[in-house]
Amino acid sequence: MNKKIAININFDSFSEAFGYPKNFRDETYFKFLDEFILKLELSDVKITFFIIGRDLLNPEIKSRVKYLSQMGNEIGNHSYNHRMDLGSLHKNTIEYEVLKSHEIIFNTTQKEPKGFVSPAWSSSKCLWDVLSENNYKYDSSLFPSIWLYPMILKIFFNHLNSKGRLKEIISRKDYFFPFIFPKRPFVYKNLKIMPLPNLSKILIPFWHTLFFIFGSNFTTAYLKALLNRYNNFYYLLHPLDFSSFDKNLSYDQGLERAHYPVDKKIKYLKESFDYLKKNGIEFITMKELSNQI
């Protein structure tokens, strides 16, 4: 039986991080994404992109996302405004964030998104209720580990210059979720909950950013351990894993590793994806994966 992995890009755009500056061209959608696909030889691989709805108000980005969808990639929902306290908000506000983004994604691609991921993995039963009531197939917002707490602390320090962001970060309501819910996929009502891949709740979940935290040897060994244990899981990336921007730009932002050389980032990615290809991995979309696990 072939092992299957979904490439999942939570598209935290530079546009959103910089506050949507006027006349800013977000190369995460263009130059850097093209280089990522080309250098990792992924042109025939279907990728799942979780898109911030507000990004699609930009006609150029809207056209690009339409093209990505037409090429067979899956377009998922990453909320409209990328609020890091999404799971803690009133149900009406959660519905607005989900459905406003849903609407603009559908208008762009003519396909209804069936998957969702919350900014900063801010989960709640209320969010899951909204997704379930609106016929979403899966959600990948659950952080299934006690490493949720240092992760929140790290995001907090990344945004010390933004009072609005700090309030969002600390107001989340899922602090006990690592103890309440399993680390493996499960069904909530009619919604498949797909936590970040993990071997144990006391270990940090796996996503590509671990290369920048723990280095290549640890992260590759972790990936190998996941492949040995599970037949199917998803590989999470962010645009910062293959994009960079000029140090001289003065936009406000809380982006970590934003100035790392792109060549170094591509090196990490090639190490990982070359290993996966060598092991005969079949790449599928998140929607397809939700049927496998």
C-alpha positions as CSV (number, residue, x, y, z in Angstrom):
1,M,0.0,0.0,0.0
2,N,1.4,3.4,-1.1
3,K,1.7,6.0,1.6
4,K,-0.1,9.2,0.9
5,I,0.7,12.7,2.0
6,A,-1.1,16.0,1.3
7,I,0.9,19.2,0.8
8,N,-1.0,21.8,2.8
9,I,0.0,25.4,2.5
10,N,-1.6,27.7,5.1
11,F,-1.2,30.8,2.9
12,D,-0.3,33.5,5.5
13,S,0.4,36.1,3.0
14,F,2.8,39.0,3.2
15,S,-0.1,41.2,2.2
16,E,-2.0,40.4,5.3
17,A,1.0,40.5,7.6
18,F,1.9,44.0,6.3
19,G,-1.6,45.3,6.7
20,Y,-2.5,45.3,2.9
21,P,-0.2,48.3,1.9
22,K,-1.3,50.2,-1.2
23,N,0.5,49.2,-4.4
24,F,2.3,46.2,-2.7
25,R,2.8,43.2,-5.0
26,D,2.8,40.1,-2.8
27,E,5.4,37.8,-4.4
28,T,4.5,34.9,-2.2
29,Y,1.8,34.2,-4.7
30,F,4.0,34.7,-7.7
31,K,7.8,34.6,-7.9
32,F,8.4,32.6,-4.7
33,L,5.5,30.2,-5.3
34,D,6.7,29.6,-8.8
35,E,10.3,28.9,-7.7
36,F,9.0,26.6,-5.0
37,I,7.0,24.5,-7.4
38,L,9.8,24.5,-10.1
39,K,12.8,23.7,-7.8
40,L,11.0,21.0,-6.0
41,E,9.6,19.6,-9.3
42,L,6.0,19.7,-8.1
43,S,4.3,21.0,-11.3
44,D,2.3,17.7,-11.6
45,V,1.5,17.5,-7.9
46,K,-1.9,18.8,-6.6
47,I,-1.4,21.1,-3.6
48,T,-4.0,22.4,-1.1
49,F,-3.8,26.1,-0.5
50,F,-5.7,27.6,2.4
51,I,-6.4,31.2,1.3
52,I,-7.2,34.3,3.3
53,G,-10.4,35.7,1.8
54,R,-9.4,39.3,1.9
55,D,-6.3,38.5,-0.3
56,L,-8.8,37.9,-3.1
57,L,-9.9,41.5,-3.2
58,N,-6.6,42.1,-5.1
59,P,-7.5,41.3,-8.8
60,E,-4.0,40.0,-9.5
61,I,-4.1,37.6,-6.6
62,K,-7.6,36.6,-7.4
63,S,-6.6,35.7,-11.0
64,R,-3.6,33.7,-9.6
65,V,-5.8,31.7,-7.2
66,K,-8.3,31.0,-10.0
67,Y,-5.4,29.6,-12.1
68,L,-4.2,27.5,-9.2
69,S,-7.7,26.0,-8.9
70,Q,-8.0,25.4,-12.7
71,M,-4.7,23.5,-12.5
72,G,-6.4,21.0,-10.2
73,N,-5.1,22.3,-6.9
74,E,-7.5,22.5,-3.9
75,I,-8.4,25.9,-2.5
76,G,-9.4,25.8,1.2
77,N,-10.6,28.5,3.5
78,H,-8.3,30.3,6.0
79,S,-10.9,32.9,7.2
80,Y,-11.6,36.3,5.8
81,N,-9.4,38.6,8.0
82,H,-7.0,36.1,9.5
83,R,-7.9,36.9,13.1
84,M,-5.7,34.9,15.5
85,D,-8.6,34.7,18.1
86,L,-11.1,33.2,15.6
87,G,-12.0,30.3,17.7
88,S,-12.8,32.5,20.8
89,L,-15.2,34.9,18.9
90,H,-19.0,35.0,19.1
91,K,-20.6,32.6,16.7
92,N,-22.0,35.3,14.5
93,T,-18.5,36.7,14.0
94,I,-17.1,33.2,13.3
95,E,-19.8,32.7,10.7
96,Y,-18.9,36.0,9.0
97,E,-15.2,35.1,8.9
98,V,-15.9,31.7,7.5
99,L,-18.7,32.5,5.1
100,K,-17.3,35.8,3.7
101,S,-14.2,34.0,2.8
102,H,-16.2,31.0,1.5
103,E,-18.2,33.3,-0.8
104,I,-15.2,35.1,-2.3
105,I,-13.3,31.8,-2.9
106,F,-16.3,30.4,-4.6
107,N,-16.7,33.5,-6.8
108,T,-13.0,33.1,-7.7
109,T,-12.8,29.4,-8.4
110,Q,-16.5,28.4,-9.0
111,K,-15.8,25.6,-6.4
112,E,-17.0,25.6,-2.8
113,P,-14.2,25.1,-0.4
114,K,-14.6,22.0,1.8
115,G,-11.6,22.4,4.1
116,F,-10.8,25.0,6.7
117,V,-7.8,25.9,8.9
118,S,-8.0,28.7,11.5
119,P,-5.3,31.3,11.9
120,A,-2.7,30.3,14.6
121,W,-4.7,27.0,15.0
122,S,-7.3,28.8,17.1
123,S,-9.9,26.1,17.5
124,S,-13.3,25.8,19.3
125,K,-16.4,23.7,19.2
126,C,-18.2,26.8,18.1
127,L,-16.0,27.1,15.0
128,W,-16.5,23.4,14.3
129,D,-20.3,23.9,14.6
130,V,-20.2,26.7,12.1
131,L,-18.2,24.5,9.7
132,S,-20.4,21.5,10.2
133,E,-23.6,23.5,9.7
134,N,-22.2,24.9,6.4
135,N,-21.3,21.5,4.9
136,Y,-17.5,21.6,5.4
137,K,-15.9,18.3,5.0
138,Y,-12.8,18.7,7.3
139,D,-11.0,21.1,9.6
140,S,-7.2,21.1,10.3
141,S,-7.1,23.7,13.1
142,L,-6.4,21.4,16.1
143,F,-2.9,21.6,17.7
144,P,-2.8,18.2,19.5
145,S,0.1,18.7,21.9
146,I,1.2,20.5,25.1
147,W,3.5,22.4,22.8
148,L,0.5,24.6,22.2
149,Y,1.6,26.7,25.1
150,P,5.2,27.5,24.0
151,M,3.8,28.0,20.4
152,I,1.4,30.6,21.7
153,L,4.1,32.3,23.7
154,K,6.4,32.4,20.6
155,I,3.6,34.0,18.5
156,F,3.1,36.5,21.3
157,F,6.7,37.6,21.3
158,N,6.7,37.8,17.5
159,H,3.9,40.4,17.7
160,L,5.1,42.5,20.6
161,N,4.8,45.7,18.5
162,S,1.1,45.0,17.7
163,K,-1.3,45.5,20.6
164,G,-4.2,44.4,18.6
165,R,-2.5,41.1,17.6
166,L,-1.4,40.5,21.3
167,K,-5.0,40.7,22.5
168,E,-6.1,38.2,19.8
169,I,-3.3,35.8,20.6
170,I,-4.0,35.5,24.3
171,S,-7.8,35.4,24.1
172,R,-8.1,32.0,22.5
173,K,-10.3,29.4,24.3
174,D,-8.6,26.1,23.3
175,Y,-6.0,25.9,26.0
176,F,-7.3,22.5,27.2
177,F,-7.9,21.0,23.8
178,P,-4.6,19.0,23.9
179,F,-6.0,17.1,26.9
180,I,-9.6,16.8,25.7
181,F,-9.3,15.6,22.1
182,P,-7.2,12.8,20.5
183,K,-4.1,13.4,18.4
184,R,-5.4,11.3,15.6
185,P,-8.2,12.3,13.2
186,F,-11.8,12.0,14.5
187,V,-15.3,13.0,13.6
188,Y,-17.2,15.9,15.2
189,K,-20.8,15.8,14.1
190,N,-20.3,15.5,10.3
191,L,-16.9,17.2,10.2
192,K,-13.6,15.4,10.0
193,I,-11.1,16.9,12.5
194,M,-7.6,16.5,11.2
195,P,-5.0,17.5,13.9
196,L,-1.4,18.4,13.0
197,P,0.5,15.1,12.5
198,N,2.0,14.0,15.8
199,L,3.5,10.9,17.5
200,S,2.6,11.9,21.0
201,K,0.9,14.7,22.9
202,I,4.1,15.5,24.7
203,L,6.0,15.9,21.4
204,I,5.7,19.0,19.2
205,P,3.5,18.3,16.1
206,F,5.2,18.0,12.7
207,W,5.2,20.9,10.2
208,H,8.0,22.2,8.0
209,T,8.8,25.2,10.3
210,L,10.5,22.6,12.6
211,F,13.5,22.8,10.2
212,F,14.1,26.4,11.3
213,I,13.6,25.5,15.0
214,F,15.4,22.2,15.5
215,G,17.5,21.9,12.4
216,S,17.6,19.3,9.6
217,N,18.7,16.2,11.4
218,F,16.0,16.3,14.0
219,T,13.2,17.2,11.6
220,T,14.1,14.6,9.0
221,A,14.3,12.0,11.7
222,Y,10.8,13.0,12.9
223,L,9.5,12.8,9.3
224,K,10.9,9.3,9.0
225,A,9.3,8.3,12.3
226,L,5.9,9.5,11.0
227,L,6.3,7.6,7.8
228,N,7.1,4.5,9.7
229,R,4.0,4.8,11.9
230,Y,1.4,6.2,9.6
231,N,0.3,5.6,6.0
232,N,-1.4,8.9,5.5
233,F,-0.8,12.4,7.0
234,Y,-0.3,16.0,5.8
235,Y,2.8,18.1,5.4
236,L,2.1,21.7,6.5
237,L,4.0,24.6,5.0
238,H,3.7,28.4,5.2
239,P,4.7,30.9,2.5
240,L,7.6,31.9,4.7
241,D,9.1,28.5,4.2
242,F,9.9,29.4,0.5
243,S,9.6,33.2,0.5
244,S,11.6,36.2,1.7
245,F,11.5,40.0,1.6
246,D,14.0,42.9,1.5
247,K,15.3,43.9,4.9
248,N,14.9,47.5,3.9
249,L,11.1,47.3,3.6
250,S,9.6,49.1,6.6
251,Y,6.2,47.4,6.8
252,D,5.0,46.5,10.2
253,Q,5.1,42.7,10.6
254,G,5.6,39.9,13.1
255,L,7.1,37.5,10.6
256,E,9.8,35.2,11.8
257,R,12.6,34.0,9.4
258,A,11.3,36.5,6.9
259,H,14.9,37.6,5.9
260,Y,16.4,34.1,5.7
261,P,17.9,33.6,2.2
262,V,15.5,31.8,-0.1
263,D,18.3,29.4,-1.2
264,K,18.6,28.1,2.3
265,K,14.8,27.7,2.6
266,I,14.7,25.8,-0.7
267,K,17.6,23.6,0.5
268,Y,15.6,22.5,3.6
269,L,12.6,21.8,1.3
270,K,14.6,19.8,-1.1
271,E,16.0,17.6,1.6
272,S,12.6,16.8,2.9
273,F,10.8,16.4,-0.4
274,D,13.6,14.4,-2.0
275,Y,13.3,12.0,1.0
276,L,9.6,11.7,0.5
277,K,9.9,11.0,-3.3
278,K,12.6,8.5,-2.6
279,N,10.2,6.6,-0.4
280,G,7.5,6.5,-3.1
281,I,5.1,8.9,-1.5
282,E,1.9,9.6,-3.4
283,F,0.9,13.3,-3.0
284,I,-2.9,14.0,-2.8
285,T,-5.1,16.9,-1.7
286,M,-6.3,17.5,1.8
287,K,-9.9,16.7,0.6
288,E,-8.7,13.4,-0.7
289,L,-6.7,12.8,2.5
290,S,-9.8,13.4,4.6
291,N,-11.3,10.3,3.0
292,Q,-8.2,8.2,3.8
293,I,-7.9,8.8,7.5
